[in-house]
């Protein structure tokens, strides 16, 4: 009886002693992209860092969902990047993106506090930024040269939605020639985004993507 009591005490002691350390390592799966696991902690880290831009009036859960979807898309896109060779990103570009992310906070101290909460090192954050920029560079190289915007399309957009939006906001409507290149860039950006979304949809259709959080 005494022997059994001692064993029970020893078991409870070991359970109490090791449980906290063990539970700290447990993480929940947010999504699986083929064999690549994306965890809830990864999403939370990028939410804390405001790594991806947040649309106005977005709830916390909706923002976490958006971050997870961005991570899934990036995981899918990066496979193509690796297949064709990832671009070498200059350090200046990485630092510029880091400053952009830091600028989403009210002060450098708030950004530093967010970094500390994520428990990510500066080098780990730079690696995340580098991968993001490599995907963006690949998109510019692969899709941007294929997009053409004609002067007729610019004129149509100018006389339609562009001028209407200006008047709605109480702004003057300058001559077309003064804003032609601005409108061309806007239309190119919209079409590039549409191409990227179509490409990502195709990549996702060919992969096994299971989402377990913020669906």
C-alpha positions as CSV (number, residue, x, y, z in Angstrom):
1,X,0.0,0.0,0.0
2,X,2.8,2.3,0.9
3,X,4.6,1.4,-2.3
4,X,1.5,2.2,-4.4
5,X,1.1,5.6,-2.6
6,X,4.7,6.5,-3.3
7,X,4.3,5.6,-7.0
8,X,1.1,7.7,-7.2
9,X,2.9,10.6,-5.5
10,X,5.9,10.3,-7.8
11,X,3.6,10.2,-10.9
12,X,1.7,13.3,-9.7
13,X,4.9,15.1,-9.0
14,X,6.3,14.4,-12.5
15,X,3.0,15.4,-14.1
16,X,3.0,18.7,-12.2
17,X,6.7,19.3,-12.9
18,X,6.6,18.6,-16.6
19,X,3.2,19.7,-17.7
20,X,3.7,23.5,-17.9
21,X,6.9,23.1,-20.1
22,X,5.2,20.6,-22.3
23,X,2.0,22.6,-22.7
24,X,4.0,25.7,-23.8
25,X,5.2,23.8,-26.9
26,X,1.7,22.9,-28.0
27,X,0.4,24.9,-30.9
28,X,-2.8,24.6,-32.9
29,X,-2.9,24.1,-36.7
30,X,-4.4,27.0,-38.6
31,X,-4.1,25.4,-42.0
32,X,-2.2,22.8,-44.0
33,X,-1.0,23.5,-47.5
34,X,-0.1,20.0,-48.8
35,X,2.5,19.1,-46.2
36,X,3.3,22.6,-45.0
37,X,1.7,23.4,-41.7
38,X,0.7,27.0,-40.8
39,X,0.1,27.4,-37.1
40,X,-2.1,29.7,-35.0
41,X,1.0,31.1,-33.5
42,X,2.4,32.1,-36.9
43,X,-0.8,34.0,-37.6
44,X,-0.8,35.6,-34.2
45,X,2.8,36.8,-34.7
46,X,2.1,38.4,-38.0
47,X,-1.1,40.0,-36.6
48,X,1.0,41.5,-33.7
49,X,3.5,42.8,-36.2
50,X,0.8,44.2,-38.6
51,X,2.9,42.4,-41.2
52,X,0.0,42.6,-43.7
53,X,-2.0,45.8,-44.2
54,X,-5.3,45.9,-42.4
55,X,-8.4,47.2,-44.1
56,X,-10.4,49.9,-42.3
57,X,-13.1,48.7,-39.9
58,X,-11.9,45.1,-40.0
59,X,-12.6,43.1,-36.8
60,X,-9.8,41.2,-35.1
61,X,-11.1,37.8,-36.2
62,X,-11.5,39.1,-39.8
63,X,-8.0,40.4,-39.8
64,X,-6.7,37.1,-38.5
65,X,-8.6,35.4,-41.3
66,X,-7.1,37.8,-43.8
67,X,-3.6,37.2,-42.5
68,X,-4.1,33.4,-42.7
69,X,-5.3,33.7,-46.2
70,X,-2.3,35.8,-47.1
71,X,0.0,33.2,-45.6
72,X,-1.7,30.4,-47.6
73,X,-1.4,32.5,-50.8
74,X,2.3,33.3,-50.1
75,X,3.1,29.6,-49.4
76,X,1.5,28.6,-52.8
77,X,3.1,31.4,-54.7
78,X,6.6,30.8,-53.2
79,X,6.6,27.4,-54.7
80,X,6.7,28.9,-58.2
81,X,9.3,31.4,-57.1
82,X,11.5,28.5,-55.9
83,X,10.9,26.6,-59.1
84,X,12.1,29.5,-61.3
85,X,14.7,30.9,-58.9
86,X,14.1,33.4,-56.2
87,X,15.5,36.9,-56.8
88,X,18.3,38.3,-54.7
89,X,16.6,41.1,-52.7
90,X,18.9,44.1,-51.8
91,X,19.2,44.9,-48.1
92,X,18.0,48.4,-48.8
93,X,14.7,47.0,-50.1
94,X,14.3,44.8,-47.0
95,X,15.0,47.7,-44.6
96,X,12.6,49.9,-46.5
97,X,9.8,47.3,-46.1
98,X,10.7,47.0,-42.4
99,X,10.3,50.8,-42.0
100,X,6.9,50.6,-43.8
101,X,5.7,47.9,-41.3
102,X,7.1,49.9,-38.4
103,X,5.2,52.9,-39.7
104,X,1.9,51.1,-39.0
105,X,2.5,51.7,-35.3
106,X,2.2,55.0,-33.4
107,X,5.8,55.0,-32.4
108,X,9.1,53.0,-32.6
109,X,8.5,51.9,-29.0
110,X,5.2,50.4,-29.9
111,X,6.8,48.5,-32.8
112,X,9.6,47.3,-30.5
113,X,7.0,46.1,-28.0
114,X,5.1,44.2,-30.7
115,X,8.4,42.6,-31.8
116,X,9.1,41.5,-28.2
117,X,5.6,40.0,-27.9
118,X,6.0,37.9,-31.0
119,X,9.3,36.5,-29.7
120,X,10.7,36.8,-33.2
121,X,14.3,38.0,-33.7
122,X,15.0,40.9,-36.1
123,X,16.7,38.4,-38.5
124,X,13.6,36.2,-38.5
125,X,11.4,39.2,-39.4
126,X,13.9,40.2,-42.1
127,X,13.6,36.6,-43.5
128,X,9.8,36.9,-43.7
129,X,10.1,40.3,-45.4
130,X,12.7,38.9,-47.9
131,X,10.4,36.1,-48.8
132,X,7.5,38.5,-49.3
133,X,9.6,40.7,-51.6
134,X,10.8,37.7,-53.6
135,X,7.2,36.8,-54.3
136,X,6.5,40.4,-55.3
137,X,9.6,40.5,-57.6
138,X,8.5,37.3,-59.3
139,X,5.0,38.7,-59.9
140,X,6.5,41.9,-61.4
141,X,8.8,39.8,-63.7
142,X,6.2,37.3,-64.8
143,X,2.9,39.2,-65.0
144,X,3.6,43.0,-65.3
145,X,5.1,42.9,-68.8
146,X,1.9,41.2,-70.1
147,X,-0.4,44.0,-69.0
148,X,-1.2,46.7,-71.6
149,X,-3.5,49.6,-71.1
150,X,-4.6,51.5,-74.2
151,X,-5.3,55.3,-74.5
152,X,-8.9,54.4,-75.3
153,X,-9.3,52.5,-72.0
154,X,-7.7,55.4,-70.1
155,X,-10.1,57.9,-71.7
156,X,-13.1,55.7,-70.9
157,X,-12.1,55.3,-67.3
158,X,-11.4,59.1,-67.0
159,X,-14.8,60.1,-68.3
160,X,-16.5,57.4,-66.3
161,X,-15.5,56.2,-62.8
162,X,-12.5,58.4,-62.2
163,X,-14.2,61.7,-62.8
164,X,-17.4,60.6,-61.0
165,X,-15.3,59.7,-57.9
166,X,-13.6,63.1,-58.0
167,X,-16.9,65.0,-58.2
168,X,-18.4,62.8,-55.4
169,X,-15.5,63.9,-53.1
170,X,-15.8,67.5,-54.1
171,X,-12.5,67.5,-56.0
172,X,-11.8,69.3,-59.3
173,X,-11.4,67.2,-62.4
174,X,-8.1,68.1,-64.2
175,X,-7.6,67.7,-67.9
176,X,-7.1,64.1,-69.1
177,X,-3.5,64.8,-70.3
178,X,-2.5,65.9,-66.8
179,X,-3.6,62.6,-65.2
180,X,-3.2,60.1,-68.1
181,X,-0.2,58.3,-66.6
182,X,-1.7,58.3,-63.1
183,X,-4.8,56.6,-64.5
184,X,-2.6,54.2,-66.6
185,X,-0.8,53.2,-63.5
186,X,-4.0,52.7,-61.6
187,X,-5.5,50.5,-64.3
188,X,-2.3,48.5,-64.6
189,X,-2.3,47.9,-60.8
190,X,-5.9,46.7,-60.9
191,X,-5.2,44.3,-63.7
192,X,-2.0,43.0,-62.2
193,X,-3.9,42.3,-59.0
194,X,-6.6,40.4,-61.0
195,X,-3.9,38.3,-62.7
196,X,-2.3,37.5,-59.4
197,X,-5.6,36.5,-57.9
198,X,-6.3,34.2,-60.9
199,X,-2.9,32.7,-60.7
200,X,-3.3,32.1,-57.0
201,X,-6.7,30.5,-57.5
202,X,-5.1,28.1,-60.0
203,X,-2.3,27.2,-57.6
204,X,-4.8,26.6,-54.8
205,X,-6.9,24.3,-57.0
206,X,-3.9,22.1,-57.7
207,X,-2.9,21.9,-54.0
208,X,-4.5,20.3,-50.9
209,X,-5.4,23.2,-48.7
210,X,-7.2,22.5,-45.4
211,X,-8.1,25.4,-43.2
212,X,-8.9,24.8,-39.5
213,X,-9.0,28.3,-38.0
214,X,-10.8,31.6,-38.9
215,X,-12.7,30.0,-41.8
